[in-house]
Amino acid sequence: MTNTSYDKVCYWTEQREEHVPLRNVKNGQLGYSFGCTQAGETVQVKLTNGELDSWSRDECVESNEEPL
């Protein structure tokens, strides 16, 4: 994810309180953003199975697929 995309996801998540659908490019998992860590450039994600995870900016992209 580029810096611009990361900033957009974090803005929508933290300022507008909207969860952005994301895909992990390394393992294909889908989830919704629920927070960002600017210092570490990570996105906190709620996975489709309900588990929580943290993905680095480099390992995720915005997804057009809606997680189930």
C-alpha positions, 0 to 999 in steps of 0.5 A: 500500500502506498503512503497515500493509500495508507493515509486515506485508510487511516483517515477513513478509519480514525476520523470518519469511523468507517472500516475499510475492507483490506486484503493481506497480499501475503496470505490472502486474508480479508478483514476490516480496518479498525485502527492505525499505528502511524509510528510503525505504519501498521493497520489493525484489522478485524479478520472475517473469523472475528480475530484481530491482527495487525498488518504492516502497510507493505503487506495489505491493500484496499479490497473491493471484496467485502469480507463475510 
